[in-house]
Amino acid sequence: MVQATFSARREKIKGQPNPSLIFARVSSHQAADLVVQLSPAPKSKPAEVDFGSVFTDHMLTVEWSLTEGWQAPLIRPFGNLSLHPACSSLHYGIQLFEGLKVYRGDDGRLRLFRPTLNMKRMASSAKRACLPAFDQSELLECIRRLVEIEQDWVPHSNSASLYIRPTFIGTEPSLGVKKPARALLYVILCQAGSYFDTKNEAVSLWADPKYTRAWKGGSGDCKMGGNYGCSLFAQYEAEDYGCQQVLWLYGDDQQITEAGTMNIFLHWINEDGEEELATPPLDGIILPGVTRQSILDITREWNEFLVSERYLTMAQLCSALRQQRVREMFGSGTAAMICPIGHIFYQGENLHVPCQDQQITSRLAKELTDIQVGARTHARTQKTEVNDVSR
Ligand SMILES: Cc1ncc(COP(=O)(O)O)c(C=O)c1O
């Protein structure tokens, strides 16, 4: 019988350091399969690093095979993977990833922000990639344990955090486009600075329908590496035009979909004269961003203007810009959180987007940060979604 899920229970420890930390949350009724091998030589932590370049001392790995199901999760010293050269993730891109952060609050406690939404998105990416199902709460518990072990890596700052990168790859050791019979789920962690320092710097976007990020029936709503690798060429063309990111358009009516790797929001007076915060609907070509969902939740609670998931086209945007009906435009995502948009280069014209006041962007950035670091409770996220790592 194939074991369908792995379990974070029945925790065993190999190696030494800090037993009090390790045993702190083990209770006998939780059978832990998790094996922990601590690094004998923890690295010194750099003061400041470029995002994604310095990783913590440990990683989580969980192997799966069709014949044996999920193996015991393992937290072990960070290190290289050994992969078969025919490995299906390398040849056919059968893989996916996630991205979330752990924040240290003023109270010193560590919090994940709505991690269940990342687990849900990861499960849906896995289904689309024909990778095996996993138990979302068990994986989250393993991640929580990894973060707990690496807690000293979480910056003591409101403006920096530890980035968590769950990754799931097909490790089928034979050629042929087929469901992998072997897979590896792993999680690595690295320090992440803040975009707050540059919050006033609005980004410029290049909008050209010649490239498409995602399409109906495709996999643009999943976090698969192929979606990102394919976007690189357009990103460099955007830079040739002096822009920082691509504004991804879709369809004959040039729908505005996403900005770079961020969801997009428009705060404007709409065609009916109503004040509205709008973002494109999750119709299969938009990545269901955790930040996007949180912005919708928060602004709907403000109840100060219409908050809509609706289509927005370049024609509508251009006409609103001409008629000065645009208040602000911004991208959203875990990395940048809220990123104001200042210019859009479109059809040979550099469209100026108002971003001086940053009324909504700064208010949202403040509110989101406060929730993330635990300085403020938010009924919806706080009650059911925020995990306190050091609980
Ligand atoms: C294409 C794309 N859109 C939007 C987002 C924002 O998602 P989130 O808010 O979950 O980080 C991301 C980042 O994961 C992304 O890669």
The ligand as an SDF file (V2000), in Angstrom:
LIG
                    3D

 16 16  0  0  0  0  0  0  0  0999 V2000
    3.8300   35.6090  -11.2020 C   0  0  0  0  0  0  0  0  0  0  0  0
    3.6200   36.0370   -9.7850 C   0  0  0  0  0  0  0  0  0  0  0  0
    2.5710   36.8130   -9.4970 N   0  0  0  0  0  0  0  0  0  0  0  0
    2.3240   37.2210   -8.2360 C   0  0  0  0  0  0  0  0  0  0  0  0
    3.1460   36.8630   -7.1940 C   0  0  0  0  0  0  0  0  0  0  0  0
    2.8270   37.3240   -5.8030 C   0  0  0  0  0  0  0  0  0  0  0  0
    2.4330   36.2440   -4.9980 O   0  0  0  0  0  0  0  0  0  0  0  0
    2.6200   36.3200   -3.4300 P   0  0  0  0  0  0  0  0  0  0  0  0
    1.8650   37.5040   -2.9640 O   0  0  0  0  0  0  0  0  0  0  0  0
    2.0340   35.0310   -2.9260 O   0  0  0  0  0  0  0  0  0  0  0  0
    4.0660   36.4060   -3.1740 O   0  0  0  0  0  0  0  0  0  0  0  0
    4.2590   36.0760   -7.4500 C   0  0  0  0  0  0  0  0  0  0  0  0
    5.1600   35.6810   -6.3690 C   0  0  0  0  0  0  0  0  0  0  0  0
    5.0640   34.5990   -5.8900 O   0  0  0  0  0  0  0  0  0  0  0  0
    4.5040   35.6280   -8.7650 C   0  0  0  0  0  0  0  0  0  0  0  0
    5.5460   34.8510   -9.0390 O   0  0  0  0  0  0  0  0  0  0  0  0
  1  2  1  0
  2  3  1  0
  2 15  2  0
  3  4  2  0
  4  5  1  0
  5  6  1  0
  5 12  2  0
  6  7  1  0
  7  8  1  0
  8  9  2  0
  8 10  1  0
  8 11  1  0
 12 13  1  0
 12 15  1  0
 13 14  2  0
 15 16  1  0
M  END
$$$$
